[in-house]
Amino acid sequence: MKRIGFLLMLVAGSADIAQAQDLQSGAQWASNVCAECHATRTGQARSANGRAPTFVELANTPGMTTAALTVALTTPHAGMPMFVLTSEQRQDIIAYILSLKINR
């Protein structure tokens, strides 16, 4: 029984580590690719491109989900260049954006 509890704790801990790595990678991609137009960090009041929402605004948009951000990053739309990202890179950026949600 103790072994099962230990294994569950180990798996839960590794999931937290993987999540942290995803957020780090997402933050790096955001800084390297998205920051040309978007404010990508907490505390940045405005985006470089006035029509581009900040990542904090995106994260706090009512109904914003992983699915909605996936569509935004894979569907051409006005003003948004199409980037060629791997699925993993896209998921890392999405995880980072959603991590900026302000819990109220």
trRosetta pair geometry for C-beta under 8 A, 3 or more apart (Angstrom, degrees):
i j d omega theta_ij theta_ji phi_ij phi_ji
1 4 5.9 -51 -156 29 35 111
1 5 6.8 33 150 -15 65 105
2 5 5.7 -56 -153 38 36 112
2 6 6.2 38 150 -20 68 106
3 6 5.6 -55 -147 38 32 112
3 7 6.2 33 155 -19 66 105
4 7 5.8 -54 -147 37 30 111
4 8 6.4 31 154 -19 64 105
5 8 5.7 -54 -148 35 30 111
5 9 6.4 29 153 -17 64 106
6 9 5.7 -56 -150 37 31 110
6 10 6.3 33 152 -21 66 107
7 10 5.5 -53 -146 35 32 114
7 11 6.3 31 156 -17 66 104
8 11 5.9 -53 -146 38 30 109
8 12 6.2 29 155 -17 64 108
9 12 5.7 -55 -144 39 30 111
9 13 6.2 32 155 -20 64 108
10 13 5.8 -56 -148 37 28 111
10 14 6.4 23 156 -15 64 106
11 14 5.9 -56 -146 38 30 107
11 15 6.4 35 153 -23 64 104
12 15 5.7 -52 -151 32 32 114
12 16 6.8 33 151 -19 63 102
13 16 5.7 -52 -154 32 35 111
13 17 6.6 34 150 -18 66 103
14 17 5.4 -49 -148 36 39 114
14 18 6.3 42 152 -21 68 102
15 18 5.7 -51 -146 37 32 112
15 19 6.3 36 152 -22 64 105
16 19 5.6 -53 -148 35 31 113
16 20 6.5 33 153 -20 64 104
17 20 5.7 -53 -150 34 32 111
17 21 6.5 32 152 -18 65 104
18 21 5.7 -54 -151 36 33 111
18 22 6.4 37 150 -22 65 104
19 22 5.5 -52 -151 34 33 114
19 23 6.5 31 152 -17 66 104
19 95 7.2 -153 -156 -173 74 139
20 23 5.7 -54 -149 37 33 110
20 24 6.3 35 152 -20 65 105
21 24 5.6 -53 -147 36 33 113
21 25 6.2 32 155 -17 66 107
22 25 5.8 -57 -147 40 28 109
22 26 6.1 30 153 -20 64 110
22 91 7.0 -57 -155 122 121 92
22 92 4.9 -146 -166 -117 71 77
22 95 4.8 11 136 75 118 161
22 96 7.7 -149 135 -48 74 78
23 26 5.5 -53 -143 39 30 114
23 27 6.2 34 156 -22 64 104
23 92 7.5 -162 -75 -162 17 77
23 95 5.7 -108 -80 124 66 108
23 96 5.3 129 -146 -93 61 73
23 99 5.4 52 -125 -39 120 164
24 27 5.8 -53 -148 34 28 111
24 28 6.5 28 152 -18 62 106
25 28 5.6 -55 -150 35 32 112
25 29 6.4 31 153 -17 66 104
25 89 7.6 -116 149 -121 114 58
25 92 4.2 -60 99 -159 106 148
25 96 7.9 -135 80 -49 56 122
26 29 5.7 -52 -145 37 32 109
26 30 6.2 35 154 -21 65 106
26 92 3.8 -160 -67 152 81 74
26 93 4.7 167 -145 -87 89 28
26 94 7.2 -106 -127 38 134 36
26 95 5.2 -155 -42 67 157 87
26 96 2.9 -169 122 -27 125 119
26 97 7.4 -113 169 -14 130 65
26 99 7.8 131 83 11 143 126
27 30 5.6 -52 -147 36 30 115
27 31 6.3 31 154 -19 63 106
27 40 7.5 135 -149 147 62 117
27 41 7.9 60 -149 -92 101 87
27 96 5.0 178 -57 -134 61 136
28 31 5.8 -56 -150 36 30 111
28 32 6.2 17 157 -10 66 113
29 32 5.9 -64 -142 45 29 104
29 33 5.5 -16 176 18 70 118
29 34 7.2 56 130 -6 72 103
29 85 7.7 67 -164 -128 141 125
29 89 5.8 143 -106 -166 154 93
29 92 6.0 107 8 99 138 116
29 93 5.1 -87 92 -75 132 98
29 96 7.6 177 53 11 98 151
30 33 6.9 -69 -118 53 16 82
30 34 4.6 -41 -149 42 59 125
30 35 6.4 85 147 -45 66 87
30 38 7.5 -74 -166 84 93 122
30 40 4.0 154 154 -160 115 139
30 55 6.6 16 -154 -75 141 153
30 93 5.9 138 -63 -133 86 89
30 96 5.7 -134 -26 110 133 149
30 97 7.5 153 -91 -63 135 79
31 34 7.6 5 -25 50 14 83
31 35 5.2 14 -146 -23 37 137
31 40 6.0 -155 -75 83 53 151
31 41 8.0 35 -85 -48 93 105
32 35 7.3 81 10 18 11 108
33 36 7.4 -62 166 3 30 105
33 83 6.2 60 -177 -124 134 154
33 93 8.0 -58 64 -97 127 137
34 37 6.8 -77 -177 51 56 85
34 38 4.8 -26 158 43 97 120
34 40 5.4 113 94 -85 112 125
34 55 7.5 75 129 -67 143 116
34 93 7.1 128 -33 -147 138 126
35 38 6.3 -81 -105 69 32 70
35 39 7.7 43 -134 -122 73 23
35 40 4.8 -74 -84 -3 85 127
35 48 7.4 78 162 -6 59 127
36 48 6.5 -95 160 62 34 147
36 49 7.9 35 123 -24 65 110
37 47 6.1 14 149 170 56 120
37 48 5.8 -118 -134 65 22 100
37 49 4.0 -15 -153 8 83 127
37 52 4.2 130 151 -49 99 167
38 47 4.8 -48 -134 -128 36 121
38 48 7.4 -31 10 25 12 86
38 49 7.3 -31 -58 40 45 99
38 52 4.8 -115 -80 146 69 125
38 53 7.0 4 -127 82 103 47
38 54 6.3 132 -172 -127 84 36
38 55 5.9 86 155 -44 127 83
39 44 3.4 -167 -166 114 118 127
39 45 7.1 -151 -111 62 169 26
39 46 6.0 143 -41 106 136 22
39 47 4.5 -118 -12 -85 81 59
39 48 7.4 147 -59 -16 67 65
39 54 4.0 -25 64 -121 107 97
39 55 6.6 -128 96 10 62 80
39 56 7.4 -35 103 12 107 97
40 44 7.2 39 39 29 39 150
40 54 7.7 -151 -64 -163 22 70
40 55 4.9 56 -137 -14 46 136
41 44 5.2 93 65 -13 77 114
41 55 7.4 50 -35 45 19 126
42 56 5.9 102 -106 -78 62 125
42 100 6.0 -173 -66 -139 93 101
44 47 7.6 76 133 -80 120 46
44 54 6.2 177 91 -135 97 125
44 56 7.8 167 56 -1 80 119
45 54 7.8 -118 153 -69 17 150
46 50 7.1 -14 -176 -109 116 66
46 54 7.1 -120 -137 -62 18 113
47 50 6.8 168 74 -93 90 20
47 52 4.2 -126 136 84 158 95
47 53 6.7 110 -27 124 141 8
47 54 5.4 -160 -53 -76 93 65
48 52 7.3 4 58 49 65 131
49 52 4.0 67 77 0 106 114
49 79 7.6 157 155 -178 144 114
51 79 5.7 -88 110 -156 135 159
52 79 7.3 -159 -73 148 81 122
53 57 4.2 -120 -178 87 106 128
53 58 5.2 130 107 -55 125 83
53 61 7.8 22 167 -54 164 124
54 57 4.5 100 55 3 80 101
54 58 7.1 -142 96 -4 45 84
55 58 5.4 -48 -147 36 38 115
55 59 6.2 40 154 -21 67 104
55 96 7.6 -30 -174 123 144 92
55 97 5.1 -124 -162 -123 101 81
55 100 5.4 94 127 26 97 164
56 59 5.8 -52 -146 36 30 112
56 60 6.3 9 160 -1 64 115
56 100 4.9 -114 -100 155 61 126
56 102 7.4 44 -166 -32 99 103
57 60 6.2 -73 -144 50 26 97
57 61 6.6 50 153 -52 64 91
58 61 5.8 -34 -155 -6 32 116
58 64 6.3 132 163 -133 62 152
58 69 7.4 84 166 -100 122 107
58 97 5.5 -43 100 -170 124 122
58 100 7.9 60 68 71 84 127
59 64 6.3 -168 -151 98 23 153
59 97 5.3 -169 -72 161 93 71
59 98 5.7 155 -129 -117 96 29
59 99 7.5 -76 -124 57 143 33
59 100 4.1 180 -10 78 163 91
59 101 4.3 -137 159 -68 108 65
59 102 7.7 112 107 -7 114 65
60 64 7.3 44 54 18 8 139
60 100 7.7 -85 -31 115 87 87
60 101 5.8 144 -77 -132 66 66
60 102 5.7 7 -91 23 126 94
61 64 4.3 95 68 -48 91 117
63 68 6.9 104 132 -50 84 156
64 68 5.6 -122 -145 72 50 141
64 69 6.9 54 -174 -47 91 98
64 98 7.3 -173 124 -103 108 84
64 101 7.7 -172 76 -91 123 114
65 68 4.7 102 50 5 74 100
65 69 7.1 -145 93 1 41 86
66 69 6.0 -62 -149 42 30 106
66 70 6.1 36 152 -26 66 107
66 91 7.9 19 -155 -132 114 76
66 94 5.5 80 -135 158 74 136
66 98 6.9 -31 -73 -48 74 150
67 70 5.6 -53 -147 32 30 115
67 71 6.6 31 155 -18 63 102
68 71 5.9 -53 -154 34 31 111
68 72 6.5 31 149 -19 64 107
69 72 5.3 -51 -145 37 37 115
69 73 6.2 26 158 -12 68 109
69 93 8.0 -159 159 109 127 90
69 94 4.5 143 106 -124 138 102
69 97 6.1 163 -124 71 152 146
69 98 7.3 -116 -13 -49 154 100
70 73 6.1 -64 -146 43 27 102
70 74 6.0 -2 163 3 65 120
70 90 6.8 77 -122 153 73 125
70 94 6.5 -2 -62 -86 70 151
71 74 6.3 -77 -137 50 24 94
71 75 5.3 -3 176 -1 69 126
72 75 6.8 -57 -112 43 16 95
72 77 7.4 -56 -143 19 64 136
72 80 7.4 -114 178 -154 81 171
73 83 7.4 -44 -165 51 88 104
73 85 6.9 -37 167 39 121 139
73 90 5.3 154 120 -143 148 108
73 93 7.1 131 -102 85 153 133
73 94 7.2 -106 -6 -65 147 102
74 90 7.3 29 -58 -138 99 153
76 80 7.3 178 -155 80 46 95
76 82 5.5 -41 -92 -66 88 118
77 80 5.2 32 67 32 81 120
85 89 4.2 -130 -171 90 99 120
85 90 4.6 125 111 -58 129 85
85 93 7.3 -46 -158 1 161 135
86 89 4.6 97 50 6 78 101
86 90 7.0 -144 91 -4 41 87
87 90 5.7 -56 -149 38 31 113
87 91 6.2 29 154 -18 66 108
88 91 5.8 -56 -145 38 30 109
88 92 6.3 33 154 -22 64 105
89 92 5.7 -53 -149 34 31 113
89 93 6.5 29 154 -17 64 104
90 93 5.9 -55 -151 36 31 109
90 94 6.3 29 152 -17 65 108
91 94 5.5 -53 -143 39 33 113
91 95 6.2 37 155 -22 66 104
92 95 5.8 -51 -146 35 29 111
92 96 6.4 31 153 -19 62 105
93 96 5.6 -55 -151 36 31 113
93 97 6.4 32 152 -20 66 104
94 97 5.7 -51 -146 35 32 111
94 98 6.3 24 158 -11 66 108
95 98 6.0 -60 -145 43 28 106
95 99 6.3 37 152 -30 63 106
96 99 5.6 -53 -151 26 31 116
96 100 7.3 33 152 -24 60 100
97 100 6.1 -58 -169 22 36 112
98 101 5.9 -10 -174 -22 54 113
